[in-house]
Amino acid sequence: MKALKLFAVLASAFAIASCEPSIPGKTELGPLPTADYTMTYIDSNNIRLESQSTGEPFMYQWNVDGVGTFSGEVAEVFIPKMGVYDIEHNVFNQGGHATATGLVEIFKDADFICAGSAEYLTDCTARTWKLAPQAGALWVGPPDGSQTWWAIGATAATDRPCAWNDEWTFNSDGEMIYDTKGDIWAETYMGVAADGCQPESVLTGDKAPWGSGTHQFEILPGAGPNGEDQIKVSGLGGFIGLPKAANTGEVSSPVSSITYTILSADDDGTTRTMEIEANCTSLLWRFTLYSE
């Protein structure tokens, strides 16, 4: 009797297996890749990251915390400031993705090199910038930049004189000095009752770092999403354009750093202009500045 029951169980299992549908042309995804990499110093502030991953990856990504995101099987990364930085290396194949992590230590700040965006921004000594008196000097749109959600009009400088007199001075020693000239364009996220020009003194408590002050900046060569140079402003409350436009989204309190991508720069021999962009994850803020 027991043998008969065992036969019945085996027969049922065979029937279930036999009824499992077959999918013509079904492709197995295969195993996950194995992530690994080597890091070598090119010099005191440049490193070379080379993937040693296996499993036939077709995509390689790198994230150096606080510096930027890079792609390719090999990435050369400039790290201007002394410190210890987290490295994350992601690889992808048909089966999925894998991650390897590590650290790199930079033992000295990079020497200031007056070339490219650094020269444009500082004139190799110091240069002062203000919001450009033109339509679109403040602009916001979706993450892909495909449309305009809002842009300031051509009369911005007279409509918001307390914002258009603000100055950002960039020095070749890496300092950015922000001067409100005693007043600011205040908005409700700053704790005021209504938007409008207000004395700088309305910035109290945790909003105070948005007032006049000295911060640090650095140029990140080629670190933008399409290889553009970037400006990283560091120090609580440091910003360019509008305080609320941070990389984590629109914020209601000061943050410790914001990175801006330089979209365009033009020098007509008298005036320099520059359009920069803050990627706020769910939207983009763009600011046009000028310097005479």
Secondary structure by P-SEA (a helix, b strand, c coil): caaaaaaaaaaaaaaaaaacccccccccccbbbbbcbbbbbccccbbbbbbcccccccbbbbbccccccccccbbbbbbccbbbbbbbbbbbccccbbbbbbbbbbcccccccccccccccccccbbbbccccccccbbbbccccccccccccccccccccccccbbbbbcccbbbbbbcccccccccccccccccccccccccccccccccccbbbbbbccccccbbbbbbbbccccccccccccccccccccccbbbbbbccccccccbbbbbbbbbcccbbbbbbbbcc
